[in-house]
Amino acid sequence: MKTIERAHTPKDMWEKVKLDKSYNAALQQIDEQLLYWPEFYIHKSKQRFTKIRQMLVRKRKLKLKDTENYEIVSRKAEKREKSREKKAEKSALIERHIEEELLKKLQTPEYEEIYNVNQKKFQKALKKIEVPEEEEEEVIIIT
C-alpha cells in the first residue's frame, strides 16, 4: 500500500502489511487498509490475494502428493557417451582381430620374422601361447 508521507523516497513509498492467515479475516483486513482507495484497486488487490493463496494451496498439495525425485538427463551427454561406447567397441574389435592374427602367425611356421606389430600386443599373444605349455610342465614336475 502506498503512503504519501514517503513520496520523497519513491523506493520506500510502498508499505507492506502482513495479512491474517484466515482467508476471510485477510479480506476484511484488505478492506480496512484500503478504505479510501478506489473500488477498482480494492477489487484488484483482493483478486491478486486470492490468486496467490490458491497457488500456495496447490503447491502444498503437490508437495504432499508427489514424493518421487526426478533425475535430469542431458541428451547431449547421452549422445556423447553412446558415440564413445561405439568407438571403444570398434577399437576393442580391432585389437581382438590383431591378437588373433598374431596367434595364427605365431602358430604357422611360414612367418619366420615378425613384422611391424605393437610390442605389447605381441608379448600378450606370446603369453597366451606359453601359458598352456607351462601348465603341462608343472603337472609333469609335480608327479
C-alpha positions as CSV (number, residue, x, y, z in Angstrom):
1,M,0.0,0.0,0.0
2,K,1.2,3.4,-0.9
3,T,1.8,6.1,1.7
4,I,2.0,9.8,0.6
5,E,4.3,10.6,3.6
6,R,7.1,8.8,1.9
7,A,6.7,10.4,-1.5
8,H,10.2,12.0,-1.3
9,T,11.7,8.4,-1.3
10,P,10.0,6.5,-4.1
11,K,11.5,3.2,-3.3
12,D,10.2,3.3,0.3
13,M,6.8,4.7,-0.7
14,W,5.2,1.3,-0.6
15,E,4.4,-0.2,2.8
16,K,3.9,-4.0,3.3
17,V,1.1,-5.1,5.6
18,K,1.1,-8.7,6.9
19,L,-2.3,-10.3,6.3
20,D,-4.0,-12.7,8.6
21,K,-3.8,-16.5,7.9
22,S,-7.6,-16.8,7.8
23,Y,-8.9,-16.0,4.3
24,N,-12.0,-14.1,5.4
25,A,-10.1,-12.1,8.0
26,A,-7.4,-11.3,5.4
27,L,-10.1,-10.0,3.0
28,Q,-11.6,-7.8,5.9
29,Q,-8.1,-6.5,6.5
30,I,-7.6,-5.5,2.9
31,D,-10.9,-3.6,3.1
32,E,-9.8,-1.8,6.2
33,Q,-6.3,-0.9,4.9
34,L,-7.6,0.3,1.5
35,L,-10.6,2.2,2.9
36,Y,-10.0,5.4,0.9
37,W,-8.7,3.7,-2.2
38,P,-10.9,3.5,-5.4
39,E,-13.1,0.4,-5.6
40,F,-11.2,-0.9,-8.6
41,Y,-7.9,-1.2,-6.8
42,I,-9.5,-2.8,-3.8
43,H,-11.1,-5.4,-6.0
44,K,-7.8,-6.0,-7.9
45,S,-5.8,-6.5,-4.7
46,K,-8.4,-9.0,-3.4
47,Q,-8.2,-10.9,-6.7
48,R,-4.4,-10.9,-6.5
49,F,-4.5,-12.1,-2.9
50,T,-7.0,-14.9,-3.9
51,K,-4.8,-16.0,-6.8
52,I,-1.6,-16.2,-4.7
53,R,-3.4,-18.1,-1.9
54,Q,-4.8,-20.7,-4.4
55,M,-1.3,-21.1,-5.9
56,L,0.2,-21.7,-2.5
57,V,-2.5,-24.3,-1.7
58,R,-1.9,-26.1,-5.0
59,K,1.8,-26.0,-4.3
60,R,1.4,-27.6,-0.8
61,K,-0.9,-30.3,-2.2
62,L,1.6,-31.2,-5.0
63,K,4.4,-31.3,-2.4
64,L,2.5,-33.8,-0.3
65,K,1.3,-35.8,-3.2
66,D,4.5,-36.1,-5.3
67,T,7.3,-37.7,-3.3
68,E,9.2,-39.0,-6.4
69,N,12.5,-37.5,-7.3
70,Y,13.1,-36.9,-10.9
71,E,16.5,-37.2,-12.5
72,I,17.5,-34.7,-15.1
73,V,19.0,-36.4,-18.1
74,S,21.2,-34.5,-20.5
75,R,20.5,-35.7,-24.1
76,K,23.7,-34.2,-25.3
77,A,25.8,-36.1,-22.7
78,E,23.9,-39.3,-23.5
79,K,24.7,-38.9,-27.3
80,R,28.3,-38.3,-26.4
81,E,28.5,-41.4,-24.3
82,K,26.9,-43.6,-26.9
83,S,29.3,-42.4,-29.6
84,R,32.3,-43.0,-27.2
85,E,31.0,-46.5,-26.5
86,K,30.7,-47.3,-30.2
87,K,34.2,-46.1,-30.8
88,A,35.5,-48.1,-27.9
89,E,33.7,-51.3,-29.2
90,K,35.3,-50.8,-32.6
91,S,38.8,-50.4,-31.2
92,A,38.3,-53.4,-29.0
93,L,37.2,-55.4,-32.0
94,I,40.2,-54.3,-34.0
95,E,42.5,-55.3,-31.1
96,R,40.9,-58.7,-30.9
97,H,41.4,-59.3,-34.6
98,I,45.1,-58.2,-34.3
99,E,45.6,-60.6,-31.4
100,E,44.0,-63.5,-33.4
101,E,46.2,-62.7,-36.4
102,L,49.3,-62.7,-34.2
103,L,48.4,-66.0,-32.7
104,K,47.8,-67.5,-36.2
105,K,51.1,-66.1,-37.5
106,L,53.0,-67.5,-34.4
107,Q,51.4,-70.9,-34.9
108,T,52.3,-71.2,-38.6
109,P,56.0,-71.7,-39.4
110,E,55.8,-69.8,-42.7
111,Y,56.4,-66.4,-41.0
112,E,60.0,-66.5,-39.6
113,E,60.3,-62.9,-38.6
114,I,57.7,-60.6,-37.0
115,Y,56.6,-57.5,-39.0
116,N,55.7,-54.1,-37.6
117,V,53.5,-55.0,-34.7
118,N,52.8,-53.3,-31.4
119,Q,55.2,-54.9,-28.9
120,K,52.7,-55.0,-26.0
121,K,50.2,-56.9,-28.1
122,F,52.9,-59.2,-29.3
123,Q,54.0,-60.0,-25.8
124,K,50.4,-60.6,-24.8
125,A,50.0,-63.0,-27.6
126,L,53.2,-64.8,-26.7
127,K,51.9,-65.2,-23.1
128,K,48.7,-66.7,-24.4
129,I,50.7,-69.4,-26.2
130,E,53.2,-70.1,-23.5
131,V,50.6,-70.5,-20.6
132,P,49.3,-73.9,-21.7
133,E,52.8,-75.3,-22.2
134,E,53.9,-74.1,-18.7
135,E,50.9,-75.7,-17.1
136,E,51.7,-79.0,-18.7
137,E,55.3,-78.8,-17.5
138,E,54.2,-78.0,-13.9
139,V,51.9,-81.1,-13.9
140,I,54.8,-83.3,-15.0
141,I,57.2,-81.9,-12.3
142,I,54.6,-82.4,-9.6
143,T,54.0,-86.1,-10.4
